[in-house]
Amino acid sequence: MTATATTARSHMPLVDHLREARRRAFRAAVALVVAMIGGYLLADPILEILREPVLAIAESHDASLNYDSVTGAFDLRLRIALFAGIVMSSPVWLYQLFAFISPGLTRREKRYTYGFVAAAVPLFLAGCALGLWIFPHMIELLTSFASEEDTTILQASYYVNFVTRMVVAVGFVFVLPVLIVMLNLLGILPARTIARQWRVSVVLITLFSAFVTPSADVLSMFVVAGSMTLLFFAAYAVSAVHDRRLERRRAAAISA
């Protein structure tokens, strides 16, 4: 990053920051609303996917999704629409997020924003897909503590909230390596800092993986932890290459 870009960012008035944040938040909100309409139309097939673990539990003992109010079924469709809207509108709001973070970049560096979005969107979707693969194992384990004589009555709104929050959370975690690279590009997070904290990062990744995959078989945990660890070290490698190039340029400029 050039000194001009850094100065432009540091002297950008707070009012301009707020205006840009409002403008980009509005664009992201419009995209989310449009995607939510599509998600509402797809609510039934999505609910069928979410209901599959409950049907599997019902094969061994009584289990069902239940609504606790007259408007419960409608509220559930809205929750599913919101979840689907977040996923489907991810290209837009991820771009708006990265574009807001990098207002002071040079013209060349602003091109990186498109690269960040191109990497973040598939990573977010891959994380969501991994979350969808994990959640049936979680439901199976957590409900296995009930005996066969008991009836598992799941409140539909709580069940869907539990699943969708976990899926979206895993998707967000998969985007973190892209944020690490971008913070490095902005000069906020040097590669040497990432290297010093790699042990702590791996421990946190392992703990998070164990938390979101409480499955009796540890394969799911290793899949999540391994994927996140590889992404973390890939982000470090990109950051280290960028820092070395920056140091060579500075050395060449001083020698000249």
Buried (B, 14 or more C-beta within 10 A) or exposed (E): BEEEBBEBBEEEEEEEEEEBEEEBBEBBBEBBEBBBEEBBEBBEEBBEEBBEBBEBBEEEBEBBBEBEEEEBEEBBBBBBBBBBBBBBBBBBBBBBBBBBBBBBBBEEBBEBBEBBBBBBBEBBBBBBBBBBBBBBBBBBBBBEEBEEEEEBEBBBBEBBBBBBEBBBBBBBBBBBBBBBBBBBBBEEBBBEEBEEEEEEBBEEBBEBBBEBBEBEEEEBBEBBBEBBBEBBBBBBEBBBEBBEEBEEEEEEEEEE
